[in-house]
Amino acid sequence: MNAEFFDAVADIEKEKGIPREYMYEKIRQAMLTAFRKDTPDCEDNVEVILDETKKKIEMVVKKTVVERVIDPYVEISEEAAHRISKRAKVGDIVSVPVETKQFGRIAAQAAKQVIIQGIREAERGMIYEEFNSKEHEILTGVVNKIDPRTGCAFLKISSNSDYTEAMLAPAECIRGEELHEGDRIKVYVVEVRGPQVLISRTHPGLVKRLFELEVPEIFDGTVEIKSIAREAGSRTKMAVWAEDPVIDPIGACVGPKGGRVASVVNELGGEKIDIVKYSEVPEEFIAAALAPSE
């Protein structure tokens, strides 16, 4: 049974990435919780030993050897101590093994809950660590379900090998876009609050990241996106600039035969995208932003 237990912990570490030491600590807490539920008058002299080498789990109560026992929770008679260790003498502390199978059903259930809670906490912590590094990035999500009452879409989003569920509120959906179960869409990670990942399809950052994926010059910094104004589902205006006068920043974003900008437009459901050249001179910048109007 003990060997199976250690194998199970190793499997959890392998499958979920939860360190075994973390699980061992939670299991120690669970066993102590169970013991204290069955023995409410016990002191803090209980210890759980998990020996990975010998694949052995043991719970012991540390008791002081005395001539006359007054408090049986912390003291043991010399005669009883000799059954554990023949060398035990008055004043020594001996480890008295506890039969864990003596735990009641309620105590065992409490132990189980502590272990399950420990796994959930570890998973939530790992999700936060993974997705926190993806703030202001694009992730791909699969629509799991759509709430017909609120219109909220629930997506399964992935980052490396980790998955979590995130809600895409109607206000964060592109106007006129219809989502169906099974659809794969790109979403922008606005913020990570604990295990909750806030995502959007309307955020200007989505346009910026999509162009970074499509335009190598933006990704390597040759072309810089200075600003984006967006009315999701209708139109986006994006100001671009290149330090090297030889490089055409607008042409780089549009791409050969308009292929690069077309890929972004398709991802955004046909949203119109105007790309204008940024200028430090306000008159020039305003004129470019309002073009073709003079």
C-alpha positions as CSV (number, residue, x, y, z in Angstrom):
1,M,0.0,0.0,0.0
2,N,2.8,2.4,0.9
3,A,4.7,1.6,-2.3
4,E,1.6,2.4,-4.3
5,F,1.2,5.6,-2.4
6,F,4.7,6.9,-3.4
7,D,4.2,5.7,-7.0
8,A,0.9,7.8,-7.1
9,V,2.7,10.9,-5.8
10,A,5.4,10.4,-8.5
11,D,2.6,10.1,-11.1
12,I,1.0,13.4,-9.9
13,E,4.4,15.1,-10.2
14,K,4.9,13.7,-13.7
15,E,1.4,14.4,-15.0
16,K,0.5,17.7,-13.3
17,G,4.0,19.1,-12.6
18,I,3.3,19.4,-8.8
19,P,6.5,18.8,-6.9
20,R,6.4,15.7,-4.7
21,E,7.8,17.6,-1.7
22,Y,4.8,19.9,-1.9
23,M,2.5,16.9,-1.9
24,Y,4.3,15.2,1.0
25,E,3.8,18.3,3.1
26,K,0.1,18.4,2.2
27,I,-0.2,14.7,3.1
28,R,1.6,15.3,6.4
29,Q,-1.0,18.0,7.2
30,A,-3.8,15.7,6.1
31,M,-2.7,12.9,8.4
32,L,-2.2,15.3,11.3
33,T,-5.7,16.7,10.7
34,A,-7.2,13.2,10.7
35,F,-5.3,12.3,13.9
36,R,-6.4,15.5,15.7
37,K,-10.0,14.9,14.6
38,D,-10.0,11.5,16.3
39,T,-7.8,12.7,19.2
40,P,-8.9,16.3,20.0
41,D,-6.9,16.3,23.3
42,C,-3.6,15.5,21.7
43,E,-0.6,17.8,22.0
44,D,1.8,19.0,19.2
45,N,4.0,16.0,19.7
46,V,2.7,14.1,16.7
47,E,5.0,13.6,13.7
48,V,4.5,12.1,10.3
49,I,7.5,10.4,8.6
50,L,7.5,9.8,4.9
51,D,10.5,7.8,3.9
52,E,10.8,7.8,0.1
53,T,13.8,5.4,0.1
54,K,12.1,2.7,2.1
55,K,8.7,3.6,0.7
56,K,7.3,3.8,4.2
57,I,4.8,6.1,5.9
58,E,4.8,6.3,9.6
59,M,3.0,8.4,12.2
60,V,4.5,8.6,15.7
61,V,3.7,10.3,19.0
62,K,6.7,11.6,20.9
63,K,6.2,10.7,24.6
64,T,8.4,11.1,27.7
65,V,9.2,8.0,29.7
66,V,8.0,8.5,33.3
67,E,7.6,6.3,36.4
68,R,4.0,7.3,36.8
69,V,1.8,8.4,33.9
70,I,-0.3,11.5,34.6
71,D,-0.9,12.8,31.0
72,P,-1.1,9.7,28.6
73,Y,-1.0,12.1,25.6
74,V,2.6,13.1,26.3
75,E,3.8,10.5,28.8
76,I,4.5,6.7,28.7
77,S,5.3,4.3,31.4
78,E,8.8,2.7,31.5
79,E,7.2,-0.8,31.0
80,A,5.3,0.3,27.9
81,A,8.4,2.1,26.6
82,H,10.4,-1.1,26.8
83,R,8.0,-2.7,24.3
84,I,9.2,-0.1,21.8
85,S,12.8,0.2,22.9
86,K,14.5,-2.0,25.5
87,R,17.1,0.7,26.2
88,A,14.4,3.3,27.1
89,K,14.7,4.8,30.6
90,V,13.0,7.4,32.6
91,G,13.5,10.9,31.1
92,D,14.0,9.6,27.5
93,I,11.6,10.5,24.7
94,V,10.3,7.6,22.6
95,S,8.4,7.5,19.4
96,V,5.2,5.6,19.8
97,P,3.8,4.4,16.4
98,V,0.2,5.3,15.6
99,E,-2.0,2.8,13.6
100,T,-3.4,5.0,10.9
101,K,-6.1,2.4,10.1
102,Q,-7.6,3.3,13.5
103,F,-8.7,6.6,12.1
104,G,-12.5,7.0,11.9
105,R,-14.4,7.6,8.6
106,I,-14.8,11.3,9.3
107,A,-11.1,11.8,10.0
108,A,-10.2,9.9,6.9
109,Q,-12.6,12.1,4.8
110,A,-11.0,15.2,6.3
111,A,-7.5,13.9,5.3
112,K,-8.8,13.3,1.8
113,Q,-10.2,16.8,1.5
114,V,-6.8,18.3,2.6
115,I,-5.0,16.4,-0.1
116,I,-7.5,17.3,-2.8
117,Q,-7.4,21.0,-1.7
118,G,-3.6,20.8,-1.8
119,I,-3.6,19.6,-5.4
120,R,-6.0,22.3,-6.4
121,E,-4.0,25.0,-4.8
122,A,-0.8,23.8,-6.5
123,E,-2.6,23.7,-9.9
124,R,-4.0,27.2,-9.4
125,G,-0.5,28.4,-8.4
126,M,1.0,26.8,-11.5
127,I,-1.7,28.3,-13.8
128,Y,-1.1,31.8,-12.3
129,E,2.7,31.5,-12.9
130,E,2.3,30.3,-16.5
131,F,-0.4,32.7,-17.6
132,N,1.0,35.7,-15.6
133,S,4.0,35.6,-18.0
134,K,1.5,35.8,-20.9
135,E,-0.1,39.1,-19.9
136,H,-0.4,41.4,-23.0
137,E,0.2,38.5,-25.3
138,I,-1.9,36.5,-27.7
139,L,-3.1,33.0,-26.9
140,T,-5.3,30.6,-28.9
141,G,-8.5,29.5,-27.4
142,V,-11.2,26.9,-28.2
143,V,-14.8,27.8,-27.5
144,N,-16.1,25.2,-25.1
145,K,-19.6,26.6,-24.6
146,I,-21.7,29.7,-25.0
147,D,-24.2,30.8,-22.4
148,P,-27.4,31.6,-24.4
149,R,-28.7,33.8,-21.5
150,T,-25.7,36.1,-21.1
151,G,-24.0,35.6,-24.4
152,C,-20.7,34.9,-22.6
153,A,-18.3,32.5,-24.4
154,F,-16.2,30.1,-22.3
155,L,-12.9,29.3,-23.8
156,K,-10.2,26.7,-23.1
157,I,-7.0,28.6,-23.5
158,S,-3.6,26.9,-23.5
159,S,0.0,28.1,-22.8
160,N,2.7,25.5,-23.4
161,S,1.2,22.4,-21.6
162,D,-1.1,24.3,-19.2
163,Y,-4.8,24.8,-19.8
164,T,-7.3,27.0,-18.1
165,E,-10.9,28.2,-18.8
166,A,-11.5,31.9,-19.4
167,M,-14.7,33.8,-20.0
168,L,-15.0,36.1,-23.0
169,A,-17.7,38.6,-22.1
170,P,-20.0,40.0,-24.9
171,A,-18.4,43.5,-24.4
172,E,-15.0,41.9,-25.3
173,C,-16.2,40.3,-28.5
174,I,-15.8,41.9,-31.9
175,R,-19.1,43.5,-33.0
176,G,-21.0,41.3,-35.4
177,E,-18.8,38.3,-34.7
178,E,-20.6,35.0,-34.1
179,L,-18.9,32.4,-32.1
180,H,-19.8,28.7,-32.1
181,E,-18.7,25.8,-29.9
182,G,-15.4,24.3,-31.3
183,D,-14.2,27.6,-32.9
184,R,-10.5,28.3,-32.5
185,I,-9.8,32.0,-32.0
186,K,-7.0,34.3,-30.9
187,V,-7.5,36.3,-27.8
188,Y,-5.5,39.0,-26.0
189,V,-4.6,38.5,-22.4
190,V,-5.5,41.8,-20.7
191,E,-4.7,40.7,-17.1
192,V,-4.2,37.7,-14.8
193,R,-5.9,37.9,-11.4
194,G,-4.9,34.8,-9.5
195,P,-6.4,31.8,-11.4
196,Q,-8.7,34.1,-13.4
197,V,-7.4,35.1,-16.9
198,L,-9.1,38.2,-18.4
199,I,-9.2,38.0,-22.2
200,S,-10.4,40.3,-25.0
201,R,-11.0,40.4,-28.7
202,T,-11.6,44.2,-28.7
203,H,-8.4,45.4,-27.1
204,P,-6.0,47.4,-29.4
205,G,-3.2,45.2,-28.1
206,L,-4.7,42.3,-30.1
207,V,-4.1,44.2,-33.3
208,K,-0.6,45.1,-32.3
209,R,0.3,41.5,-31.4
210,L,-1.3,40.2,-34.7
211,F,0.9,42.5,-36.7
212,E,3.9,41.4,-34.7
213,L,3.1,37.8,-35.8
214,E,2.6,38.7,-39.5
215,V,5.3,41.4,-40.0
216,P,8.9,40.4,-39.2
217,E,10.0,44.1,-39.3
218,I,7.7,44.9,-36.4
219,F,8.8,41.8,-34.5
220,D,12.5,42.6,-34.8
221,G,11.9,46.4,-34.0
222,T,12.9,47.7,-37.5
223,V,9.3,49.1,-37.8
224,E,7.6,50.5,-34.7
225,I,3.9,50.7,-33.9
226,K,3.6,54.2,-32.4
227,S,-0.2,54.1,-31.6
228,I,-3.4,52.3,-32.3
229,A,-7.0,53.6,-32.2
230,R,-9.7,51.0,-32.5
231,E,-13.4,50.6,-32.8
232,A,-13.6,46.8,-32.7
233,G,-15.6,45.3,-35.6
234,S,-15.5,48.5,-37.6
235,R,-12.1,50.2,-38.1
236,T,-8.6,50.4,-36.7
237,K,-6.1,53.2,-37.4
238,M,-2.5,52.3,-36.7
239,A,0.5,54.7,-36.8
240,V,3.8,53.1,-37.8
241,W,7.3,54.5,-38.0
242,A,10.8,53.4,-39.1
243,E,14.0,55.0,-38.0
244,D,15.8,53.9,-41.2
245,P,14.5,56.2,-44.0
246,V,15.1,53.5,-46.6
247,I,12.4,51.3,-45.0
248,D,8.8,51.9,-45.9
249,P,6.9,51.1,-42.6
250,I,3.5,51.1,-44.3
251,G,4.6,48.8,-47.1
252,A,6.1,46.4,-44.6
253,C,2.8,46.2,-42.8
254,V,0.7,45.8,-45.9
255,G,3.1,43.1,-47.3
256,P,3.4,41.6,-50.8
257,K,0.0,41.9,-52.6
258,G,-1.5,43.0,-49.3
259,G,-1.0,39.5,-47.8
260,R,0.2,40.6,-44.3
261,V,-2.6,43.1,-43.5
262,A,-5.2,40.7,-45.1
263,S,-4.2,38.0,-42.6
264,V,-4.9,40.3,-39.7
265,V,-8.2,41.6,-41.3
266,N,-9.3,37.9,-41.7
267,E,-8.6,37.2,-38.0
268,L,-10.6,40.2,-37.0
269,G,-13.6,39.3,-39.1
270,G,-13.2,41.8,-41.9
271,E,-12.4,44.8,-39.7
272,K,-11.0,47.7,-41.8
273,I,-7.4,48.7,-41.0
274,D,-5.9,52.0,-41.9
275,I,-2.1,52.2,-41.6
276,V,-0.7,55.7,-41.5
277,K,2.9,57.0,-41.2
278,Y,3.7,58.6,-37.8
279,S,5.3,62.0,-37.7
280,E,6.7,64.1,-34.8
281,V,5.2,67.1,-36.7
282,P,1.5,67.3,-35.6
283,E,0.3,68.8,-38.9
284,E,1.9,66.0,-40.9
285,F,0.6,63.3,-38.6
286,I,-3.0,64.7,-38.6
287,A,-3.0,65.0,-42.4
288,A,-1.8,61.4,-42.8
289,A,-4.4,60.1,-40.3
290,L,-7.2,62.0,-42.1
291,A,-6.1,60.9,-45.6
292,P,-7.5,60.7,-48.3
293,S,-9.3,63.8,-47.1
294,E,-7.1,66.8,-47.5
